[in-house]
Amino acid sequence: MGEWSYEKAGVSIRRADEFVDYIRKKVGELHQKALLFGSFASGLRLEGYKKPVLMLTTDGVGTKLKVAQKVGIHHTVGIDLVAMNVNDLITTGAEPLGFLDYIATGKIEHEVLNRVIDGIVEGCRKAQVALVGGETAEMPDFYPEGVYDLAGFCAGLCEEEELITGEDIRPGHIIVGIPSSGFHSNGYSLIRKVLEAKGIGYEDRLPWTEKRVYELLLEPTRIYVKEVKALKEHGVKLKGMAHITGGGIPGNLIRILPEGCRAVVEKGKIPKNPAFSWIAELGKIEEKEMYRTFNMGVGFMLIVEKEEEEKVLSLIEDAFVCGHIEEGGRDVILR
């Protein structure tokens, strides 16, 4: 018998095959079906497009994974992985069609990674997107046992004439915000350092609720696919959309502004979420730093004509007007 094998080196083909079997079973529960799932490549049938534009995104979950791995809760970061990608994609006007995941770990532990897949499948269901494939890399000696990393990739389509670029944004348009569910998946390196410096553990109670710290930190990123889809189906002319992630409102809203347009965001019109004031107070974090690190309670922004305000607010129950576009240098002003 040979002295060494792949199994002895720490990589188990058996564990990998069992994990793939679990993924195949979960994918079968989704309404959107992939072609050749489990083969060398997979895809989707494209129907109803005349001049399609293919849009692509990729993103991860960041150090929020360290919280999940510390407390042993793994399904919510799977939802985050889907959310971070599809929320980026829909800002272009494209419809998310296919999602892929990449999981890297020191050792495939089924009870851990199955829960991650459960979350990914739940995220795909919420986003109405097919899980078309992925890759699981077992890399002993590279990742410590019990550690994994995630990356996601999403593809979507829209008609070329329906692509939303922000070039139609004009002075007089309004900014509509949709609340976030919390920190989403940004700023966790700062959050973790603040909590560590203050000696606050993930199992500790939050001062304004009975929830524990980890419950707040692992709240999944909100997915905005249904809201945007409803607006488009009701004929709302979306001039621009921004997913508020790393960089906060200023760093993301400016990405869609054309020259000659300045966005004015009124901070007082954004619903207050105690999570942000809590972490700011704990870490003595300046307001400017908070707004360029976190979403501050607004996870997605729409720019529409003033005449569309009533329709938008009627279609999205918790949406709110929080600013406007004015003439000026390309910039985002927080007031």
Rosetta blueprint (number, residue, H / E / L):
1 M L
2 G L
3 E L
4 W L
5 S L
6 Y L
7 E L
8 K L
9 A L
10 G L
11 V L
12 S L
13 I H
14 R H
15 R H
16 A H
17 D H
18 E H
19 F H
20 V H
21 D H
22 Y H
23 I H
24 R H
25 K H
26 K H
27 V H
28 G L
29 E L
30 L L
31 H L
32 Q L
33 K L
34 A L
35 L E
36 L L
37 F L
38 G L
39 S L
40 F L
41 A L
42 S L
43 G E
44 L L
45 R L
46 L L
47 E L
48 G L
49 Y L
50 K L
51 K L
52 P E
53 V E
54 L E
55 M E
56 L E
57 T E
58 T E
59 D E
60 G E
61 V L
62 G L
63 T L
64 K H
65 L H
66 K H
67 V H
68 A H
69 Q H
70 K H
71 V H
72 G L
73 I L
74 H L
75 H H
76 T H
77 V H
78 G H
79 I H
80 D H
81 L H
82 V H
83 A H
84 M H
85 N H
86 V H
87 N H
88 D H
89 L H
90 I H
91 T L
92 T L
93 G L
94 A L
95 E E
96 P E
97 L E
98 G E
99 F E
100 L E
101 D E
102 Y E
103 I E
104 A E
105 T E
106 G L
107 K L
108 I L
109 E L
110 H H
111 E H
112 V H
113 L H
114 N H
115 R H
116 V H
117 I H
118 D H
119 G H
120 I H
121 V H
122 E H
123 G H
124 C H
125 R H
126 K H
127 A H
128 Q L
129 V L
130 A E
131 L E
132 V E
133 G E
134 G E
135 E E
136 T E
137 A E
138 E E
139 M L
140 P L
141 D L
142 F L
143 Y L
144 P L
145 E L
146 G L
147 V L
148 Y E
149 D E
150 L E
151 A E
152 G E
153 F E
154 C E
155 A E
156 G E
157 L E
158 C E
159 E E
160 E H
161 E H
162 E H
163 L L
164 I L
165 T L
166 G L
167 E L
168 D L
169 I L
170 R L
171 P L
172 G L
173 H L
174 I E
175 I E
176 V E
177 G E
178 I E
179 P E
180 S L
181 S L
182 G L
183 F L
184 H L
185 S L
186 N L
187 G L
188 Y H
189 S H
190 L H
191 I H
192 R H
193 K H
194 V H
195 L H
196 E H
197 A H
198 K L
199 G L
200 I L
201 G L
202 Y L
203 E L
204 D L
205 R E
206 L L
207 P L
208 W L
209 T L
210 E L
211 K L
212 R E
213 V H
214 Y H
215 E H
216 L H
217 L H
218 L L
219 E L
220 P L
221 T L
222 R L
223 I L
224 Y L
225 V H
226 K H
227 E H
228 V H
229 K H
230 A H
231 L H
232 K H
233 E H
234 H L
235 G L
236 V L
237 K L
238 L L
239 K L
240 G E
241 M E
242 A E
243 H E
244 I L
245 T L
246 G L
247 G L
248 G H
249 I H
250 P H
251 G H
252 N H
253 L H
254 I H
255 R H
256 I H
257 L L
258 P L
259 E L
260 G L
261 C E
262 R E
263 A E
264 V E
265 V E
266 E L
267 K H
268 G H
269 K H
270 I L
271 P L
272 K L
273 N L
274 P H
275 A H
276 F H
277 S H
278 W H
279 I H
280 A H
281 E H
282 L H
283 G H
284 K L
285 I L
286 E L
287 E H
288 K H
289 E H
290 M H
291 Y H
292 R H
293 T H
294 F L
295 N L
296 M L
297 G L
298 V E
299 G E
300 F E
301 M E
302 L E
303 I E
304 V E
305 E L
306 K H
307 E H
308 E H
309 E H
310 E H
311 K H
312 V H
313 L H
314 S H
315 L H
316 I L
317 E L
318 D L
319 A L
320 F E
321 V E
322 C E
323 G E
324 H E
325 I E
326 E E
327 E E
328 G L
329 G L
330 R L
331 D E
332 V E
333 I E
334 L E
335 R L
